[in-house]
Amino acid sequence: MRTNFQKRKTMPKPFSCILNVRLAYQAYITEHTTRQQQFI
């Protein structure tokens, strides 16, 4: 979390926002896929 915050501070706001959204999206997808695999 701390590293992400530091990166966000150094990066421009729009780019960091897009990056955060992308990271969150990837994390959600990975979580969802792992859950599905566990269920099956």
N, CA, C and O atoms as CSV, one atom per row, in Angstrom:
chain,resi,resn,atom,element,x,y,z
A,1,MET,N,N,0.846,-1.210,0.000
A,1,MET,CA,C,0.000,0.000,0.000
A,1,MET,C,C,0.880,1.260,0.000
A,1,MET,O,O,0.612,2.206,-0.741
A,2,ARG,N,N,1.921,1.267,0.826
A,2,ARG,CA,C,2.781,2.455,0.923
A,2,ARG,C,C,3.466,2.742,-0.410
A,2,ARG,O,O,3.536,3.890,-0.848
A,3,THR,N,N,3.971,1.685,-1.051
A,3,THR,CA,C,4.670,1.879,-2.330
A,3,THR,C,C,3.712,2.458,-3.367
A,3,THR,O,O,4.072,3.367,-4.116
A,4,ASN,N,N,2.486,1.925,-3.406
A,4,ASN,CA,C,1.496,2.437,-4.355
A,4,ASN,C,C,1.235,3.917,-4.113
A,4,ASN,O,O,1.147,4.703,-5.056
A,5,PHE,N,N,1.111,4.292,-2.833
A,5,PHE,CA,C,0.842,5.688,-2.495
A,5,PHE,C,C,1.988,6.578,-2.961
A,5,PHE,O,O,1.761,7.656,-3.511
A,6,GLN,N,N,3.217,6.124,-2.741
A,6,GLN,CA,C,4.384,6.905,-3.160
A,6,GLN,C,C,4.399,7.052,-4.680
A,6,GLN,O,O,4.639,8.145,-5.193
A,7,LYS,N,N,4.147,5.964,-5.401
A,7,LYS,CA,C,4.112,6.013,-6.866
A,7,LYS,C,C,3.050,7.001,-7.323
A,7,LYS,O,O,3.277,7.809,-8.223
A,8,ARG,N,N,1.886,6.922,-6.688
A,8,ARG,CA,C,0.775,7.809,-7.045
A,8,ARG,C,C,1.203,9.273,-6.898
A,8,ARG,O,O,0.894,10.116,-7.740
A,9,LYS,N,N,1.923,9.551,-5.803
A,9,LYS,CA,C,2.365,10.932,-5.546
A,9,LYS,C,C,3.284,11.423,-6.659
A,9,LYS,O,O,3.147,12.554,-7.124
A,10,THR,N,N,4.228,10.569,-7.090
A,10,THR,CA,C,5.201,10.989,-8.099
A,10,THR,C,C,4.545,11.104,-9.474
A,10,THR,O,O,4.863,12.013,-10.241
A,11,MET,N,N,3.631,10.183,-9.783
A,11,MET,CA,C,3.015,10.179,-11.114
A,11,MET,C,C,1.968,11.285,-11.239
A,11,MET,O,O,1.423,11.746,-10.236
A,12,PRO,N,N,1.688,11.710,-12.481
A,12,PRO,CA,C,0.585,12.645,-12.701
A,12,PRO,C,C,-0.757,12.004,-12.343
A,12,PRO,O,O,-0.910,10.786,-12.432
A,13,LYS,N,N,-1.707,12.810,-11.947
A,13,LYS,CA,C,-2.977,12.281,-11.420
A,13,LYS,C,C,-3.748,11.413,-12.422
A,13,LYS,O,O,-4.133,10.298,-12.072
A,14,PRO,N,N,-3.986,11.876,-13.644
A,14,PRO,CA,C,-4.793,11.061,-14.565
A,14,PRO,C,C,-4.167,9.691,-14.821
A,14,PRO,O,O,-4.859,8.673,-14.821
A,15,PHE,N,N,-2.850,9.677,-15.040
A,15,PHE,CA,C,-2.159,8.416,-15.324
A,15,PHE,C,C,-2.262,7.478,-14.130
A,15,PHE,O,O,-2.558,6.294,-14.289
A,16,SER,N,N,-2.018,8.008,-12.929
A,16,SER,CA,C,-2.067,7.183,-11.721
A,16,SER,C,C,-3.482,6.631,-11.517
A,16,SER,O,O,-3.655,5.480,-11.117
A,17,CYS,N,N,-4.475,7.453,-11.792
A,17,CYS,CA,C,-5.871,7.022,-11.637
A,17,CYS,C,C,-6.145,5.843,-12.569
A,17,CYS,O,O,-6.709,4.829,-12.155
A,18,ILE,N,N,-5.740,5.988,-13.832
A,18,ILE,CA,C,-5.945,4.917,-14.813
A,18,ILE,C,C,-5.210,3.661,-14.353
A,18,ILE,O,O,-5.744,2.555,-14.432
A,19,LEU,N,N,-3.979,3.841,-13.871
A,19,LEU,CA,C,-3.172,2.708,-13.425
A,19,LEU,C,C,-3.860,2.010,-12.250
A,19,LEU,O,O,-3.929,0.782,-12.208
A,20,ASN,N,N,-4.361,2.782,-11.313
A,20,ASN,CA,C,-5.038,2.208,-10.142
A,20,ASN,C,C,-6.255,1.404,-10.578
A,20,ASN,O,O,-6.480,0.292,-10.101
A,21,VAL,N,N,-7.039,1.979,-11.491
A,21,VAL,CA,C,-8.239,1.290,-11.981
A,21,VAL,C,C,-7.838,-0.025,-12.637
A,21,VAL,O,O,-8.468,-1.060,-12.417
A,22,ARG,N,N,-6.777,0.029,-13.448
A,22,ARG,CA,C,-6.319,-1.173,-14.142
A,22,ARG,C,C,-5.856,-2.239,-13.142
A,22,ARG,O,O,-6.179,-3.419,-13.280
A,23,LEU,N,N,-5.098,-1.804,-12.136
A,23,LEU,CA,C,-4.609,-2.747,-11.124
A,23,LEU,C,C,-5.782,-3.365,-10.366
A,23,LEU,O,O,-5.810,-4.573,-10.128
A,24,ALA,N,N,-6.739,-2.537,-9.992
A,24,ALA,CA,C,-7.909,-3.026,-9.265
A,24,ALA,C,C,-8.679,-4.021,-10.131
A,24,ALA,O,O,-9.128,-5.059,-9.645
A,25,TYR,N,N,-8.830,-3.697,-11.425
A,25,TYR,CA,C,-9.546,-4.568,-12.358
A,25,TYR,C,C,-8.840,-5.916,-12.469
A,25,TYR,O,O,-9.477,-6.968,-12.416
A,26,GLN,N,N,-7.513,-5.872,-12.623
A,26,GLN,CA,C,-6.734,-7.112,-12.725
A,26,GLN,C,C,-6.880,-7.936,-11.446
A,26,GLN,O,O,-7.084,-9.149,-11.503
A,27,ALA,N,N,-6.776,-7.273,-10.296
A,27,ALA,CA,C,-6.889,-7.971,-9.016
A,27,ALA,C,C,-8.263,-8.626,-8.896
A,27,ALA,O,O,-8.371,-9.769,-8.450
A,28,TYR,N,N,-9.317,-7.902,-9.294
A,28,TYR,CA,C,-10.678,-8.438,-9.230
A,28,TYR,C,C,-10.803,-9.669,-10.118
A,28,TYR,O,O,-11.372,-10.683,-9.711
A,29,ILE,N,N,-10.262,-9.573,-11.347
A,29,ILE,CA,C,-10.340,-10.692,-12.292
A,29,ILE,C,C,-9.619,-11.910,-11.720
A,29,ILE,O,O,-10.149,-13.021,-11.748
A,30,THR,N,N,-8.411,-11.697,-11.202
A,30,THR,CA,C,-7.639,-12.823,-10.665
A,30,THR,C,C,-8.389,-13.457,-9.490
A,30,THR,O,O,-8.453,-14.682,-9.382
A,31,GLU,N,N,-8.946,-12.636,-8.623
A,31,GLU,CA,C,-9.692,-13.147,-7.468
A,31,GLU,C,C,-10.886,-13.967,-7.950
A,31,GLU,O,O,-11.140,-15.063,-7.450
A,32,HIS,N,N,-11.612,-13.428,-8.920
A,32,HIS,CA,C,-12.805,-14.091,-9.443
A,32,HIS,C,C,-12.431,-15.438,-10.060
A,32,HIS,O,O,-13.087,-16.448,-9.806
A,33,THR,N,N,-11.371,-15.444,-10.873
A,33,THR,CA,C,-10.972,-16.684,-11.543
A,33,THR,C,C,-10.546,-17.727,-10.511
A,33,THR,O,O,-10.900,-18.900,-10.636
A,34,THR,N,N,-9.796,-17.315,-9.502
A,34,THR,CA,C,-9.343,-18.266,-8.488
A,34,THR,C,C,-10.548,-18.825,-7.732
A,34,THR,O,O,-10.584,-20.017,-7.425
A,35,ARG,N,N,-11.517,-17.991,-7.434
A,35,ARG,CA,C,-12.719,-18.446,-6.723
A,35,ARG,C,C,-13.460,-19.469,-7.573
A,35,ARG,O,O,-13.884,-20.511,-7.073
A,36,GLN,N,N,-13.616,-19.166,-8.868
A,36,GLN,CA,C,-14.314,-20.090,-9.768
A,36,GLN,C,C,-13.588,-21.432,-9.812
A,36,GLN,O,O,-14.223,-22.485,-9.761
A,37,GLN,N,N,-12.255,-21.395,-9.907
A,37,GLN,CA,C,-11.469,-22.629,-9.953
A,37,GLN,C,C,-11.679,-23.430,-8.668
A,37,GLN,O,O,-11.803,-24.654,-8.710
A,38,GLN,N,N,-11.718,-22.747,-7.541
A,38,GLN,CA,C,-11.917,-23.435,-6.264
A,38,GLN,C,C,-13.291,-24.107,-6.229
A,38,GLN,O,O,-13.424,-25.241,-5.767
A,39,PHE,N,N,-14.304,-23.404,-6.717
A,39,PHE,CA,C,-15.665,-23.943,-6.691
A,39,PHE,C,C,-15.772,-25.177,-7.582
A,39,PHE,O,O,-16.416,-26.159,-7.213
A,40,ILE,N,N,-15.145,-25.125,-8.748
A,40,ILE,CA,C,-15.279,-26.222,-9.718
A,40,ILE,C,C,-14.513,-27.458,-9.235
A,40,ILE,O,O,-14.505,-28.484,-9.914
